[in-house]
Amino acid sequence: MSGIRPTGFLHLGNYFGAVRNYVRMQDQYTCYFMVADWHALTTMTDTKELATQVRRVMAENIACGLDPDKVAFFCQSHVPETAELYLFLNMLAYVGELQKTPTFKDKVRLQPENVNAGLLTYPVLQAADILLHRATLVPVGKDQEQHLEIARDYAHRFNTRYGGELFPEPYAFNFGESLARVPSLDGAGKMSKSENQMATLYLSDGDETIRKKIMKAKTDSGSGPASRTAEGAVLVQEKMPDAVANLFQLLRLVAPAETVTAFETDYAAGTIRYGDMKKTLAEGMVNFIRPIREKAEAIQNDIPYLRRVMEQGAAKARVSAQATIKLAQEAMGLKYY
Ligand code: TRP
């Protein structure tokens, strides 16, 4: 089970870090993938764009290979059982602990004018999303580790307080080596939604935008580890500069191994031409992103199709949700006749 926030556009980091994991999981497990529209409300006060954003994130994930016939792909708000479990879990959630959660403290700093209770109980809602399907494997990035620990605590507390073994403990999951790091184009950090847009490749970027971003990427002034200055002196660099290493890392994602090796050989010989390397990288990215972008655009505008996807997904998710809620009510003694 995993949740995807309908905020912003998917970028290459999301693709290689998350979506590709979902697509692999869908062939091996029973999967529940959800668009976290209620979670979005904790930071979004103006909801005019919400519908477009929900449709976009669904379309982008389907375009990347997520198959709504193989998994339950649904919207959080279409599964109202989530709210009931959220209420139950709130009785197991200590305010002091929630206040100490790093993501909450970040939000307090970012939006001091809107520190709402939904923000405080964000991890409780996320635990409800997961426990509702009694999920054990949650494909998420490192930034969600705290939230998963909280979900495990609530599962454990529920079982201890009300007896039984209703909730298994969920753990973060990935296929190990498949979680590729996707560096940003400015030589610093990873691609991210909010930071420098010129350094991030979005799955919605047009061909020319992709080329422009890559041609502007930082490299190095020389042409490899033993490049010469204008005076002919040899400059030996011991370590490949980060910006160059990042370009190689990106090239590995989209170019054949022989192409990467050829540029690596040039680099080692001090004869690499970064302009050529960037052109190769740009064409690789264009060929990779274009079909996803075109497919996503077509799906996003096909509202009747998306409606069928959402209805079908919610119907699947509610079967599992209703079974869990019934068992939770019984465990809690909420059956009066
Ligand atoms: N908090 C997650 C994020 O910011 C999104 C999310 C919501 C989620 N519900 C979830 C992730 C359930 C995993 C499981 O990315």
Residues whose N, C-alpha, C, O or C-beta is under 5 A from the ligand:
A	BS01	LIG	M1 S2 G3 I4 R5 A36 H39 Q126 D129 I130 V140
